Amino acid sequence: MVADTLGVSDRTVRRWLVAAREDGRLERVVRRRFVFTSELARRLAFHRGSVAALHRELVAEAAAVGGGAVPSLATLYRAAARDVSAGLRAGMRGGEAARRDHDVFLQRPAGHRNEVWEADHVQVKAEVDIDGAPGRPWVTWFVDCATRVICGFAVTAQVPSRESVLVALRDAISREGEHGPFGGLPEAVRVDRGKDFLSRTVGEALGAFAVPVVDLPGYSPHLKGTVEALNKAAKQMFFASLPGYTAAPRLKGRKPAAGQRLLPLEAFIELLGQWVAWWNTEHRPRSLAGRTPAAAWEEDLTPIEDAEPGALHMFTLEDDGRVRTLTGKGVRWRNRHYVDAWMTGQAGRKVRLRYMPHHEHEIEVYDAATGRHLGSAYLSNRASAEQIREMKRARAREADRLRRLLQAAERDRATRYAAATRGTPAEVLGTVTEVEAEAGLRAAAAEDLAEVALPGYLPLPAKLPASWTAPDTGKPTAPCHEDDESMFAPR
């Protein structure tokens, strides 16, 4: 009955009974097997994860001491597969990146649009023509995590800095004109520990709009998987189709399959803009369940908070932090003078400066007291011919305006008298008569009464209803016409 219940043979049950009576053992005998210890794991890491190399070392050690028990190669393989994880063995061969491929990661909730953005740089895996020389530009972009929309991007020919971050941030936040319809102010931005993203300028720009920057640990791409997936998609779907692709198949001697003319940087930026538009409006990522990023953005009813255009322009520039005075040479900054046509007649005004990092040929000038943007300024010794002509025109316009004002003032100052044929007192021309003065005062009083009239006042109809009666003042009422509305009031 016990054998039938446990699904074993009668001999097995009798063998268990004998073991219980003679040895006092009721559990299964533990099979002795080879165990992969921590010392063997350290030696396996020394051999870059090669079990065969570890086995050769163990055999050599046993032969050196005059013999000894050495596990077979198959036993060593089974022990390594059982006691050492696949991630550790992959890491011994390929490092942390290979080990991470065997990890399991959590998935963040979907969230809503503009809840969190992620930002990153990616170097283009294709060479383009940059001023006649081949080079690989960099792309900086901001992507919305909930809808996978690329809100903004910027391209730089050199290693990106805080300048490219500010340009891409301005493009991402603004929704005016060609920047829309995606963007607005996010609730947070996730970045890695890049010094450009964590610079004081970027922190002040986002802090001005109360947008916190989430600083992720270094070398943790899995913590910003949305933008990392975008980087990978761009490499496989866009960069691979460009001429000059650096990972293209090579012929013997690592020669390219065919010579291709490189794209100019301007053409590459244009194609990248078209690809971003395709990604937002036509591509259907698997994570969006068959929807495009644009459709996911439109279906989300979360309100979008927009930044004021003037504030966006101001806070995405680096602040000089000093108050300067406009002089006859313009405004002085970094031992150089900057001028523009709008400065004509403004010498002596107190101003503050803002500028785009690494763009020292142009600065933005703001009023020191009100913070109002006055205009741009350019290097004085590098002004173009058009800028020089515009400054000359501005000075000519200012001089002409002053001349007209002075001439008008002199005409007003001159007193003209009427011609006379008799010896009468001189009569000043242009004086106002008593009748004209009284008429002007009455007109002004009527205009004042019209301005202070109650806005809810309704005029009486032309024909009064029969239910309307004259007010009872206790005095005899003079007869009036039917259209005299001043003597009637509603009952």
Secondary structure as GFF3:
##gff-version 3
##sequence-region A 1 491
A	DSSP	alpha_helix	2	6	.	.	.	ID=ss1
A	DSSP	alpha_helix	10	22	.	.	.	ID=ss2
A	DSSP	alpha_helix	38	46	.	.	.	ID=ss3
A	DSSP	alpha_helix	51	64	.	.	.	ID=ss4
A	DSSP	alpha_helix	73	83	.	.	.	ID=ss5
A	DSSP	alpha_helix	86	94	.	.	.	ID=ss6
A	DSSP	alpha_helix	96	100	.	.	.	ID=ss7
A	DSSP	beta_strand	117	123	.	.	.	ID=ss8
A	DSSP	beta_strand	128	130	.	.	.	ID=ss9
A	DSSP	beta_strand	133	135	.	.	.	ID=ss10
A	DSSP	beta_strand	138	144	.	.	.	ID=ss11
A	DSSP	beta_strand	150	156	.	.	.	ID=ss12
A	DSSP	alpha_helix	162	173	.	.	.	ID=ss13
A	DSSP	three_ten_helix	177	179	.	.	.	ID=ss14
A	DSSP	beta_strand	189	191	.	.	.	ID=ss15
A	DSSP	alpha_helix	200	207	.	.	.	ID=ss16
A	DSSP	beta_strand	213	215	.	.	.	ID=ss17
A	DSSP	three_ten_helix	221	224	.	.	.	ID=ss18
A	DSSP	alpha_helix	225	237	.	.	.	ID=ss19
A	DSSP	three_ten_helix	239	241	.	.	.	ID=ss20
A	DSSP	beta_strand	263	264	.	.	.	ID=ss21
A	DSSP	alpha_helix	265	281	.	.	.	ID=ss22
A	DSSP	three_ten_helix	286	288	.	.	.	ID=ss23
A	DSSP	alpha_helix	293	299	.	.	.	ID=ss24
A	DSSP	alpha_helix	309	315	.	.	.	ID=ss25
A	DSSP	beta_strand	318	325	.	.	.	ID=ss26
A	DSSP	beta_strand	331	333	.	.	.	ID=ss27
A	DSSP	beta_strand	336	339	.	.	.	ID=ss28
A	DSSP	three_ten_helix	341	343	.	.	.	ID=ss29
A	DSSP	beta_strand	350	355	.	.	.	ID=ss30
A	DSSP	beta_strand	362	367	.	.	.	ID=ss31
A	DSSP	beta_strand	373	379	.	.	.	ID=ss32
A	DSSP	three_ten_helix	380	382	.	.	.	ID=ss33
A	DSSP	alpha_helix	385	413	.	.	.	ID=ss34
A	DSSP	alpha_helix	434	452	.	.	.	ID=ss35
A	DSSP	three_ten_helix	485	487	.	.	.	ID=ss36
###
